[in-house]
Amino acid sequence: MKRMEPFQAVIFDMDGVLTRTADLHMRAWKQVFDDYLSGEDQQQPFSRADYLAHVDGKPRYKGVEDFLRSRQLKLPYGKPSDDADCDTVCGLGNRKNTRFLELLETTGVAVFEDAVAALQRWRRGNMKLAIITASRNGRRVLTEAGLMTAVDVVIDGVMAAEQELADKTQIMLEAARRLGVDPGDTVILEDATAGVRAGREGGFGLVVGVSRNGGEKELREAGAHRVDSDVYAVDFLRRIPNVLDHLSDLSAWQGGRPLAVFLDFDGTLAEITDEPGKAEISAEARSALERFSCPVAVISGRDREDLESRVHVKGIYYAGNHGFDIAGNGHQHTLPEADQAVKDVDHAERMATEQVGDLAGVIIERKRYSLAVHYRKVKSGDVLDRVREAVEDIRQETGLRKREGKKVLELEPDVDWNKGRALRWLIDVLPVSSEEPPFIVYAGDDVTDEDAFAALRDDGPGVYVGEAITCSLADYHVRDPAEVLHLLRNLGDSAEATP
């Protein structure tokens, strides 16, 4: 059943999701277990598979017990106060901690930039945030990484012991309790199979397996609702703030960086129309674009020439066909692979015309590098089913890539290129005199704009044009093109006021 209520909180596992300390833990465990196993006959060295299956995400002594059990070995449990050279469960655990702290002192703490960027985006979106870890060194690691004050709640191994939290599920539930949210309204980010199972056992609404070094299959089998290698690309239903209420935050984020404005056309600069040929930009929006002295780019699914004629502003960049065709200020970029695929688009157009061209409400729009089948005016469910079946048949025969937007199905070259790649290319050629990278504000309303939002990272905010409750990767939203115009005017005022 489709979720209707937005998620309210995100709980990050620390090691392997936010910080790169999982490798240090793995190295420390390997040193300890390999030393111990060297005295045991016919025992294979400790491996990454052992780490993931028996140790990762568990309290230290529990990890020792589970690994030894997997090798049919047993040691006295001992006491937490055991010296690190004692051959007890606690002794081996303490030995591992000593090795880990030595490695930490030598290498320091590195973070996963994708996860930190996602954390910052969700913080801007007023999500409640927590970090959890079974490690008793968690607070030290987070302090060194500069993340201790970045979230609302931190629970580490020391606090878990003080609160007598027996396992990872209880740690997660305690984090949700401290955040004041129901587990069903909370997202869990975990890189360990044990953590994924704990999230499912706790009844959390979305458990995401974070696959850093493979292991997708194991995370899915452990019960992850979805698996991602890039935390910044994790999307879910949430409420995002209106950027017009946060213009001062935008200014603080920009700092002294030069501004650049990137925009979609349909649904962003121009109102969505039943027929694509009727979309027009208002005189006020055109005036707002002409006012900018900073770089401006319009990236659209339309043909570049069509886009230029509709926007009709000189001195800006135009990227048509979702970025396959870019031109402006002496620069031009097209993909040879896209040119080679034109014959496939020709074939797709013929097939679409034959199969659905005469159906009521269907509009077939041919572009140089792609074909769009619009169904906004289709009123029959049977007709819509025929359109979807036809487009899928065409995709299979031509090898083109299928994309779905707002009331449109598109077929385009199956090339590793999209609005996000186009945005990165444009950033590299922008004429900015400052030594600092430009501050990009990107506004768009459709599925294809999500690629651009995903590509922004710390370059600036993505602004989704639509309702506040959305699955978008954007930082902020505005409701409609009228509010886009309001944003453009404010950005223009700020740019003029900056010396």
N, C-alpha and C positions, 0 to 999 in steps of 0.2 A: 504494500500500500504506500502511495506517495506521501511523504512527510509534508505536513502543512505548517507546523510550528518551527520557528528558527531555533537553532542550537544557541546555547547561552555561554558555554565555557569550553576551553580546551585544556587538557592535561597532557603535558609533555613528559615522556620518560627522558632522563638526562643522557646517560651514556649511549652513544650510537644514534641518538635522534638530534640532540642539541649540541653535545660536546663530542669531540673525537677521542674521548677517553676509553671507549670500548676496546680499541686496539691495545692501549696500555694495560687494561685489565687482562686481555687475552695473553699478552706477553708475560705478565706477572704470573698468571695461572700456569702457563706452559713451563716457565722456569721451575716453579715449585713442584708441579706434578711430575715433570720429567726427571727431576732429581729424585723424587720419591720412588717413581716407577723403575728407575735404574737398578734398584735393589730387589725388584720382583721379577721372577722368571717369566719369559714369553709375554711380556706386556709391551704393546705398541705405544709410541710416544703420544702425548696429549695433542689433539688436533683441533682445528677450528670447528669441525663437526661436533667434537666433544664439548667445546665451549658453548656452542649454540644450543645443543640438546640438553645439557646437564647443569650449566653454570650461569649462563647469561641471564640477567634480570632477577637473580635470586639472592637472598641474604647469604653472606659469605660462608657461614658454617653449613647452611643447607646445601650450597653448591658443592662443598667438599663431600658431604654425605652422599649426594646423588651421583656424583662422578665415581666415587669409590664403589658404590653399589653397582654401577654399570659395568665395572671390571671385576665384579665378584670379590671385592676387597673390603675389609672392615678394620676400623681402628677404634680404640676407645674414644668416647666423645671428649673427655677432658673438661677443662674449665676455660671460660673466656680469658682468664688471667694467665693461661699457659704461655710459657716462653715460645718464641718463634721456632726454636730448634726441637720442640717436643713433637714426637710422632703421634699426635692425637688429632682428632677432627679440628679442635680449636687451635692447636699448634700450627697445623698446616694453613688454616685460615689466617692466623696472625702472621705467618711467614709470607703469605701472599700479600697481605696489607703492607708489610715492610718493603717488599719488592716494588709494589705499586707506587708507594710514596717516593722511592728512589727514582723510579722512572718519571714520575710527575715533576720532581725537582729538576731533573735533567732536561726534560722536553718542554715543560710548561703545558698550558691548556689551549688547545685550538678548538674552534667551533665550526659547525656546519653553517655556512653563510645562508643557505636556502632556508634552514629552520629559523635562524635568527631574524631573517627578513620577514618570514611568515609571522613570527611572534610579534614583530613590530606592526605589521599590517593589522593583525587581529587586535592588538592593543589600541591602534587608532580607531578601530571599529567597536571599541567598548566591550569586547569579549572579556570574560573573567578567565584568568590564566593561572595555571599551577605547574610546578615542576616537581616530579617525584623521582626518587632513586633509592635502591636498596643499599647503596654505598654509604658507609659511615663517614666517608670523606666528601660527601656531596656538597656541603656548604663551603668547604674550602675550594673545591673545584669551581663552583658557581661564582664565588667571590673573585677568583683569579680570572675567570672568563668575563667578568663584568655583568653577570646575569642575575645576581642575587636579588637585586631590587627591581628587576624587569617584570616580575610577575606578582600576583597577589598572595600566593601560598607556595611554600616550599616544604616538602616532607622528605627527609633523608633517613638513612639507616639508624642514626642516633635517635631521632624523634620517633621513628617506628618502634624502636625498642622501648623507649620511655612510655609510649602509649600502648605497648603490648599489642601491636598490630602484627598478627601472625604471618601474613603472607602479602603478596602483591595486590590481591583483590582488596584486602582490608585497607592497604595504603591508598589505593585509588578511591575507595569509598570515603575514606577520611578526608582526602583532598577535596572531593566533591562537597562533602558536608561543610568543610571550612569555607569553600567558595559560596555556599548557600544555594547550590543548584541540585536538581535531581539528576541522577546518573543517566537517565534517558535523554536528558537535554545536554549531554556532555560528549565531546569528542576526545578519544584517547589516541595518542600517537606513540607507538611502540615498535621497537626493532627486534624484540626477542619473542620467540614463540611462546615462552612462558608468560610474558606480559600480555600478549594477544589473548591467550586463554583466560588470563585473569580479568581482562576487560570484558570479555564475553560473559564470564561467570558473574561479574558485577552488574550486568544488565545495562551497560553503557550504550548510548544510542548509536554511536558510530565508532568502530574500532578500526584504526588505520594501521596496517603493517607497513613500516618504513624499511624498504629494502635498500641497504647501502652497498652490500657486496654480494648480490644474488640472494638466494633463499626465498624467492617469491612463492614458490610452490609450498614450502614449509609454512610460511606465514598464512597462506590461504587455508591450508589444511588445519592450522591451529584455530581457524575461525575468523580471521580478519574479514571485515565487510568489504574492504578494498585494500589494494597494495599499491604504494607509490614509492618511487626512488627519490622524488623531489618533493620536499615538504611544501615548498612555495606553490606547487601546483595543486595542492589539496584544496578542494572546494566543497562546500556544504551550505545548506540553507542557513542564512544568518541575516541579521539586521545591520545595515551599514548606514553611517551618518550622511546627512546632506552636506555637501562640500560648502554650500553657501553659508552654513552655520559655523564653518571652521576655516574661514579665510585667513585668520591670524595664524592658525597652525600651519597652513600652506606657506605663508611668508616665513615663518620660523624654519620650516623644513628647507626652503629654498636657500636661506642664508644669502651669501653673496654670489651664488651661481647665476649665470646668464639663463634667461627663460627661453624655452621653445615650446610651441603649442602644436599638438597633433590631434587630429579630429577625424572621425568617421563622417560620412555624408548623410545617407538615408537614416532617419530616426534620430539624428544628432544635430546636424546643421539644418536639415530639412525635415519636415513632417513626413511620416510614412503615408504613402498613398496607395489606393487599390491598384493603380497601374503605374509601373516604375517610370514611364515616360512623362508622368505629370508632376513628379517631385521638383520643387523649386526652393531655392534659398531666398530668404527674405532680404529686402534692401538693408534692414538693420543689421542682420548677421553679416552681410557682405561688407558693410561699413566697419563693423567691429574687426573683421579680418584685415581690412586695408589699413586700419589704424596701427597695427603692430609693426614695430621696427625689428622685432626679434624674428627668428626663423619660424615659419608656419608650414605645416604639411597636412594634406588631406589624403587619407588612405581609405579606399572604397573598393567594393566589389564591382563597381561599374567600370566600363572601359575608360582608360585615361582621357581620351579625347572628349568623351561624353561628360566626364567629371569636370574637366577644364571649362567646357562650355557652360555648364550649370553654375559653377562657383564664380568663374570669371573674375578672378583676382590675380593681378600680375605679381611676379616676384616671389611666389610661394612654390612649394613642392607638391606634386600630384603623383599619387601612387594608385594605379588602377588595377583591376583584376586581383584584388586582395594582395597587392604588392608585387605581382609578376611584372609590372610595367611601371617604371618610375622615371620621372623627369622633373627638372627644375633647376634654375640658376646655373646652367652650364653642365649639369650632371644628367646622365641617363643610364638606366640599368634595366636590362631584360635578361631573362634566363634562356640560354640556348635550348635547354630541355623543354621549355614551354613552347618555343617556336616549333620544335620537332613534333609536339603533340597537337598542333593545330589541325592536322588531318584527322586525328581522333575526335576532336571537338566537332569537326565538320560531320563526321559519321554520326556522332551523338545527336546532332541537330536534326539530321534526316530521320533517324529512328524516333526521336521524340515527336517530330511533326507527324509522322505516320501513325504512331501509337496513341498519342494523347492530344495532338494539336487541335482536334475538333471538339474536344470535351468542354462542356459549359464551365466557364470560369477559369480555365487554364490559360496562362500566358507564358509563352516560350520566349525568352530573351537571349539572343545570341550575343556573345562578346568575343573579342579576339581569342582569348585564352580559356574561355569557360562558357558553359551553358547553364542558364538559370531557368528552372521550371517553377513559376509562381502559382500558388494555389489560394491566395488570399480571398479571391472571389468565388472559390468553389463552395457550393452549399450542400453537396451530396457526399455522404460518407463513402458510398460505392465508388464515386468518381475519384475521391482522394485515395482510396485503396488502389485503384487502377494506376494512378499517377505514381504512387510509391513503387508498385510492382514494375512499372515500365522503367523508372529511373534505375532500379536495381538491375534489371535486365541489361540496360544500356551500360551500366558500370561494369558488369561482368564481361560484356562483349568488347568494350573499348579499352578497359584497363584504366580508365580515368578514376580519380578520387571523388567520392561523394561527400558533400558537406550539407548540413541542414541548418538553415537560418530561420528567421521569423517568417513563416508562411512561404518558404521557398526551399527547393532542393537544387543544389548546384553540383555540376560535374566539372572538374578541373584537372590539369596535369598532376599526376601522382609524383610530385617532386617535394623534397624537403624544404618547403618555402611557404611562408604565411605572413600575416600582418606583423607578427612579432619579429620575424627575420627581416622584413622590410624596415621596421622601426630601427633595428640595430644598424642596418646599412645606412639609413638616413642620419642617424646620430653621428656616424663616422665622417660624414661629409658636410655636416652643418658648419656654416661660417661663424664660429664663435671665437672671439679674440681672447677671452679669459683663459687662464691656465686651468681653471676648474672645469669639470665636465658640465654640460648644460643640465638644467632642471627641466624635466619633461612633464608636461601635463597632457595626458591622453584621455580623450572622451569618446566613448562609443557605446552602442546599444545592443549589438548583436553577438551571436556565438563566435563569429570570426574575430571579434575584438578581444575575446579572452586570450588569444595568442599574444596580443600586444600587451595586455595587462600582465601576463605571465613573464614577458620579457623585460618589463620595466625594472624590477627589483628596487634598488635604492635610487634609481634615476629620477623618480618623482611619482606622483599619484596617478593611478588609474581612476577614472570617473565613469561610472556606469550610468547610462541614461535609461531610467526606468524606476520601478518601485524599490522601496528601501529594503524589503525582504526579498533576498535573491541568493542564488548560488554563485554569483560573480566573484572573480578574483580581484576586483577593483577595491581601492581603499575607501572611496566615497561614491555617492550617487547624486544625480539631479533627476528631477521627475520627467522632464521633457525638453524639447528644443528651446522653449522659451527660457527655461532656467539655464540651458547651455549659453544662451545669449547673455544672460545676467552674469554668468561666470566669466565669459570673454570680456565683458565690459570691465569687470573688477580686475581681471588680470591686466587689461590694458591700462587702467588707472594706476595700478601698482607699478607697472613697467615704466610709465612716464614719470612717476614720482621718485624712481630710483636714479640717483645721480650716475 
